[in-house]
């Protein structure tokens, strides 16, 4: 690295650290990478988003985490998928080479047999027969060796391809999950909504959407720190996931907001599910792991909406969000469904 390149990289590094301090974002490796990438200016879309966040003065660890997952972690997953694909292609090419070699050997052996057949049609003395038998025996052994090598290469390739397939499945699975809570991420949620909408429209079955938001999460985060805040997010995610079943889908919608898609569930049933989750969240008592200090309990507010003919994912999310806002406005730690909204709240904005 030249002196000029070193100074430029050092400048990017210093800029990244200054931005972390400015936004009061923990200098974790992923956030440093995020702001180092911003400092280099190689990703205009990322820079535009971060510029807007700093203009609004709304920089938080949650926003940084979301941007990292969107712009950098997704790239990591794509690179890993590309790497697996390249390894798969290399292995398949090796199999093709082994098959080509075996076919060439088989063709040569076939030629030898045809030649021997022609020789046998003519009169041959004992010495010539003995020489031909030796030649055929040698060619047969070479054929056997070639087949054995092909079997070994195919067996090794089968094992390698199985391992590569597992790696690919793991990368795909990781790309669908939120890295912190290990439930589905926003991208998976969007895809799940489209799939469930199509099924509800085709089959005429009910479909509900539940949104939940942790009450006073920012205050809790500011009081006890981001690591404890992360513990709360994981706890709520685990509680949400353990209280739904079947085709239901739990996802982290963003920040401290979560969602559950409830196919084949009517509004009354969805409200019951939401209230069970609300009670389960409220029943958890938080402990600070480092000191076993009791931090109290957390609560969450819920909004539930039901699919109607002509709905789009956006319109259903919008109604569920209005229900969630109504639950917050009514005092938090409660479930609001569409039927409980006042007439003025039902007006589409």
Secondary structure, 3 states (H helix, E strand, C coil): CCHHHHHHHHHHHHHHHHHHHHHCCCCCHHHHHHHHHHHHCCCHHHHHHHHHHHHHCCCCHHHHHHHHHHHHHHHHHHHHHHHHHHHHHHHHHHHHHHHHHHHHHHHHHHHHHHHHHHHHHCCCCHHHHHHHHHHHHHHHHHHHHHHHHHHHHHHHHHHHHHHHHHHHHHHHHHHHECCCCCCECHHHHHHHHHHHHHHHHHHCCCEEEEEEEECCHHHHHHHHCHHHHHHHHHHHHHHHHHCCCCCCEEEEEECCEEEEEEECCCHHHHHHHHHHHHHHHHHCEEEECCCCEEEEECCEEEEEEECCCCCCHHHHHHHHHHHHHHHHHCCCCCEEEHHHCCHHHHCCC
